[in-house]
Amino acid sequence: MDQQNYTIVGVMSGTSLDGIDLALIQFENMNQQWHYKILSAQTYLYEQSWIDLLKNAHTLQQGEIESFNLNYTHHLAQKINKFTSQFQDVKIDAICSHGHTIIHKPKEGITIQIGNLPILSQLVKTTVVCDFRVQDVKLGGNGAPLVPLGDRILFHEYHYRINLGGFSNISYERENVTLAYDICPVNTVLNRLAFPKNYDENGDISKSGNVNPNLLDQLNNLEYYKLSHPKSLGVEWVYDCILPLLDSSNLSQQDKLCTFCEHIAYQIGKSIEKKDEKVLFTGGGVQNKYLMERIHHYVKNVQILDQQASDFKEALIFGLLGVLKLRNEINVLSSVTGASHDHSSGYIYKYQEN
């Protein structure tokens, strides 16, 4: 394909429910290597009413999901238009949007990301690339994680790449094959435990608590951690397996948070096979100073990107995956998701002027 430069808006809404991340990015393909520059980035925080709706969306029936999807698509379009209105003189090639996952049950052949309706391209008056997970599930994969290919392309100098978002996920190469999987929940649980605050700033509440050995053992012995990869997690697993343990522990908020931070750090440390190799950490969880302190206890060679690239890495990666889709190039790896073969996933909705 002749085009080697793209200006893209990457859009990501994660299971931590902190908001919608948008990043205006320039991608350039030089000598078969992709380079990026984030020109601008912003997070639009969810209002409490949207947090409540999204938190309970997994309980909706089919007809309710369709209506909610339409409402959310309009909400997402409003935020995208608000962001892009700042760049009237910039020609944007496409909006590359992950949408928001409300149901993820790949073993049952189901994954639903709302905000990916074809009408989005008309609402934002720009070509949209979205819905990256559905095809992979149809091909027998987990539909996740999708970030590892972007990690391999943009951050290949690091031996391991770990993102701390709603869930933590890891990617790395062995014999030139990319391997990746979800490690454990992070902000999906920490933010919920921090209620009535939206999140535990700097991990201050967690730091004031104590690790409960009994709860920690129960968490670390959950069946998921014994499974081999490829594997992925959804919010349903948190409701079914994590929250019941936390609720029945009768511990203080501080001790629950402290113990869960230890659980996260332990599971991440366990996922690093070669302790002396460089491990890149990105995502909102990097801002949790106490969590990073505990991770340092288990992981020796911790590397962190600049804050903007770290905070908006998933928007950046989905921007790249969208570019690859526009070029009809592979953007999902079967070695990561378990699908029958590598493929170019996502839908392209072109804006049709009336």
Secondary structure by P-SEA (a helix, b strand, c coil): ccccbbbbbbbbbcccccbbbbbbbbbbbcccbbbbbbcbbbbbcccaaaaaaaaacccccaaaaaaaaaaaaaaaaaaaaaaacccccccccbbbbbcccccccccccbbbbcccccccccccccbbbccccaaaaaacccccccaaaaaaaccccccbbbbbccbbbbbbbcccccccccccccccccccccccccccccccccccccccaaaaaaaaacccccccccccccaaaaacccaaaaaaccccaaaaaaaaaaaaaaaaaaaccccccbbbbbcccccaaaaaaaaaacccccccccaaaaaaaaaaaaaaaaaaaaaccccccccccccccccbbbbbbbbbcc
